[in-house]
Every structure is written in structure tokens, then in C-alpha cells.
Amino acid sequence: MELEQERLIDEILWTRPAGKYCPWPRVSPIAPGPPEIATLKSRIRRIWNAGDYDRLSRYMEAGAERFYNRLAVPPGSRLLDVACGSGQVALIAARRGAEVTGVDVSENLVERARERARVERLIAQFQVADAEALPFAAARFDVVTSVVGAMFAPRPALVAAELLRVCRPGGLIAMANWTPQGFIGQLFKTCSKFVAPSGMPDPLLWGDEATVRERFGAGVARLQLTRRTNVFNYPFPPSEVVQFFRLYHGPTNRAFASLNRAGRVALQAEMEALWSAHNLAAGGFTKVDAEWLEIVAVRA
């Protein structure tokens, strides 16, 4: 399966002539949509602005780097990272010579990504923007990526359409999305009953092969779907991992905040039991395998 994916990527020709990179504006408004959608998006932004996702993403950098390495993106490629968080994939791409733009709905995460790029003296542009209404011209990018990010937008059909629209014909669209059956899928189900906004479609459907094929449809010439394992390694036990998520992971933070003391104790116990049941490490450490669906598509 992996050899087939590598062959698919090798067949894509990156033939854009070299030219001066013109950065995009720093800030773009979130598309408001109907009142009920605007309210839903506002709540989603508040959830992801809670905590400090950057701290969590540092424990996912090894998986993000393996994801990016498999794409074999040539230097100079125009890359858009959608729902970029604090720059997890975008900064890897910038270090490898891509012309990078990252967008996210969370103002806090965009500011953090800019700061990380500044500290490393990387050329990368980050701005607040909506995955459902990307502020870029059609066919603007050679590569469009999203790692466990765009899957949380409330209107997946619009997300798929926008990813297709901004990618040039023959370009690459690559995503990594948590699966419903995997560990993070189970973890989200534990918390979502407390924080999932009414009317929000299940984001884990982005980790279902049949759903992904339907969403991209005729917009892609080729589509490779591979289930992969992302390993979470923490130098502390499951009970402290739950506390870590409670502090820094927006949905978990808001789930605990919505409960009274008895509810918080019960949620702590439920999450701790889940982490403990999947823990492959011993001696006060935590190691858990989490499955995501890796999507590699060639734009039609």
C-alpha cells in the first residue's frame, strides 16, 4: 500500500516556473454564513481558543513529519495548510523550502504560528481564515494539506469543495483525519457529548473511506486512502495525561468547564480509564497508538 502511494506521488509533475512569492494579507475575515452557522462557528472558535493546542501538537510532531515526508513535496512548491493550528505541518514545509501559507479559525493559534516562524526565521504566512471559504484564487496552490484540522469544520461539503478549488489541476491534496474506530475517535466521543454544538456533523466521518470518496467525488483524478498509526508518547502516567488535555486541549478543557464537581470527577475517571486501557508503556509513562486516515489525492 505504501509503495503504491509513493508511486502515485512520484507521478505528479511539479512544473510551475520559479517566481517571486507574494505573501497574502495577514488577516482574513471568517465567512459569516446564515445566522445559525455564524453562531455555530463562533462556538467552535471559542472551543479551539481555549487551552493551548500548541503544547499538545508538540507531541504529534513526529507523526506530522512522517506525513509530510511521504508527500515528497519539491522545494518551491506553493503549499497551503488548512486549519494549520500553531504551524505543525506548515513549519515543517517551510523548513524544507516550500512557499507556505497557513490558515486557521483560531486567532490564538495563528498568532502562535507566526511567533514560531519568527523565532526560526522561516518565511511563512499565517492568517485567520475559514476552511469553508478560503480567501485565495482558484488553482493557487500546488499542495493543499490538513492534519486533523479541517475535519472539524461544520460543513464538510464546503470544505471539500474549497480544498479542490484552491488546488491546481494535477496538484496534491493531502489530509490526515482521526478515524471513528481509533483511540482519538473514542476520546472525542467521550468529550463530545459535553461540547459538540447542536447541528454539528460528526467530524470523525472524515476518517471514513466511503465518506471521503463521496466528498471529493469527480474532483480528484486519483485517491489513495491509507490507515496509519500516530503514536502518542508522554513522559507521565495516564492520570497526568488527562490533566494535560484538560489544561491545553480546547474540547477537553471546555468539557470539564461545563460540568459540576461530581461530573468533572466522573469525566476524569472515564478518560483516565480509556488512556490506561490503551497504554502500551509502563513505569509511569504513557504510549498510545492512535489511528488516522491518510488521504492523498491528485486534483482532476
Secondary structure as GFF3:
##gff-version 3
##sequence-region A 1 300
A	DSSP	alpha_helix	2	10	.	.	.	ID=ss1
A	DSSP	alpha_helix	35	49	.	.	.	ID=ss2
A	DSSP	alpha_helix	53	57	.	.	.	ID=ss3
A	DSSP	three_ten_helix	58	60	.	.	.	ID=ss4
A	DSSP	alpha_helix	61	71	.	.	.	ID=ss5
A	DSSP	beta_strand	78	82	.	.	.	ID=ss6
A	DSSP	alpha_helix	88	95	.	.	.	ID=ss7
A	DSSP	beta_strand	99	104	.	.	.	ID=ss8
A	DSSP	alpha_helix	107	120	.	.	.	ID=ss9
A	DSSP	beta_strand	124	128	.	.	.	ID=ss10
A	DSSP	beta_strand	141	147	.	.	.	ID=ss11
A	DSSP	three_ten_helix	150	152	.	.	.	ID=ss12
A	DSSP	alpha_helix	156	166	.	.	.	ID=ss13
A	DSSP	beta_strand	167	178	.	.	.	ID=ss14
A	DSSP	alpha_helix	183	195	.	.	.	ID=ss15
A	DSSP	three_ten_helix	203	207	.	.	.	ID=ss16
A	DSSP	alpha_helix	209	216	.	.	.	ID=ss17
A	DSSP	three_ten_helix	217	219	.	.	.	ID=ss18
A	DSSP	beta_strand	220	234	.	.	.	ID=ss19
A	DSSP	alpha_helix	238	248	.	.	.	ID=ss20
A	DSSP	alpha_helix	250	257	.	.	.	ID=ss21
A	DSSP	alpha_helix	261	278	.	.	.	ID=ss22
A	DSSP	beta_strand	286	299	.	.	.	ID=ss23
###
